[in-house]
Each structure stands twice: as C-alpha cells, then as structure tokens.
C-alpha cells in the first residue's frame, strides 16, 4: 500500500505543552503514547464511520521553536482529513497564538 505522508513544522515555543494536550485529548478514544517531547496517535481506518484503506498515525515532536507534526495516512483523502483535524485541534489548544502556521509538506 502506498502511504500518503505530510509533515509540518509549526512555529511555537509551547510545543511540548500542546503535544501533551493533544495526546491527552485523543487518548480517551484512540491509541496514544506520549511524553513531554514525542507523541503518537493512531487513527483507525474505520474511525467515525470512515472506511479508509488502513490506519493512520499522527506523530508529534516538540522542539524549542516548533511542534513538528507528521501525518502518515493510508490514502490521500485520509491525509487531508487528518491534516485538518490536527490543525483545528491545535489551534483550539493554542488559542492565544492561533491561528498557527501550518506549512504542510507532502512526501
């Protein structure tokens, strides 16, 4: 299966805080692992009634100046949906800085 992958380095000095908030938010109904600097969230292929080709994994890495977000999806539609979900949720948690700059790079 060809994967659809996109990465964004989101400028913020609060990456660790936002990473933890996002992961805590999603751990209620998704498989999540995280610490202060790194987090992964698995979005099942059938999440919210979808029927994607496979599961998707969103990875967060906090640095001093960015929150690096990577979406690894099973197909382009799933990739676009999750890019939007990540941006909406992150902007909600980062409301003092929102809207944050998401410079998604596919590859």
C-alpha positions in Angstrom: 0.0 0.0 0.0 1.3 3.4 -0.9 1.2 5.7 2.1 0.3 9.4 2.0 2.6 11.4 4.3 2.8 15.1 5.1 4.8 17.0 7.7 4.6 20.5 9.2 6.9 22.3 11.5 4.5 24.6 13.4 6.2 27.6 14.9 5.6 27.8 18.6 7.6 27.9 21.8 4.9 25.8 23.6 5.2 22.6 21.5 5.6 20.3 24.5 2.5 21.7 26.2 0.4 21.4 23.0 1.7 17.9 22.3 0.6 16.8 25.7 -2.8 18.5 25.5 -3.5 16.9 22.0 -2.4 13.5 23.2 -4.5 13.6 26.4 -7.5 14.8 24.4 -7.3 11.9 21.9 -6.3 9.2 24.4 -9.9 8.9 25.6 -10.9 7.1 22.4 -7.7 6.4 20.4 -4.4 4.5 20.9 -2.0 7.2 22.1 1.6 7.1 23.6 3.4 10.3 24.6 5.9 12.0 26.8 7.0 15.7 27.0 8.8 15.6 23.7 7.2 13.0 21.5 3.7 11.6 20.9 1.9 9.2 18.5 -1.8 8.9 17.9 -3.3 6.0 15.9 -6.5 6.8 13.9 -8.2 3.6 13.0 -9.3 3.1 9.4 -12.9 3.0 10.5 -12.8 6.0 12.9 -16.1 8.0 12.9 -17.7 5.7 10.3 -14.9 6.0 7.7 -13.6 3.2 5.6 -10.0 4.1 4.7 -7.6 1.6 3.3 -5.7 1.4 6.6 -5.0 3.1 9.9 -3.2 6.4 10.1 -0.6 7.5 12.5 0.0 11.1 13.6 3.3 11.8 15.2 4.2 15.0 17.2 7.8 16.0 18.2 8.3 19.1 20.3 11.4 21.2 19.8 12.3 24.6 21.4 10.9 26.5 18.5 8.3 24.2 16.8 5.8 21.4 17.1 6.6 19.0 14.3 3.6 17.2 13.1 3.6 14.2 10.7 0.5 12.5 9.3 1.1 9.0 7.8 -2.1 8.0 6.2 -3.3 5.1 4.0 -4.7 7.3 1.2 -4.9 11.0 0.2 -8.4 11.6 1.5 -7.5 10.4 4.9 -4.3 12.5 4.9 -6.3 15.7 4.1 -8.9 14.9 6.7 -6.3 14.4 9.4 -4.3 17.5 8.5 -7.4 19.5 9.0 -8.2 17.7 12.3 -4.7 18.3 13.6 -4.8 22.0 12.7 -8.2 22.6 14.2 -7.4 20.9 17.4 -4.0 22.5 17.8 -5.5 25.9 17.1 -8.1 25.3 19.8 -5.4 24.4 22.4 -3.1 27.2 21.2 -5.9 29.8 21.1 -3.6 32.6 22.4 -1.3 32.0 19.4 -3.9 30.9 16.8 -4.1 30.6 14.0 -0.8 28.8 13.9 1.1 28.5 10.7 0.9 25.0 9.1 3.3 24.7 6.2 2.4 21.1 5.2 5.0 19.4 3.0 3.8 16.2 1.3 6.2 13.4 0.7 
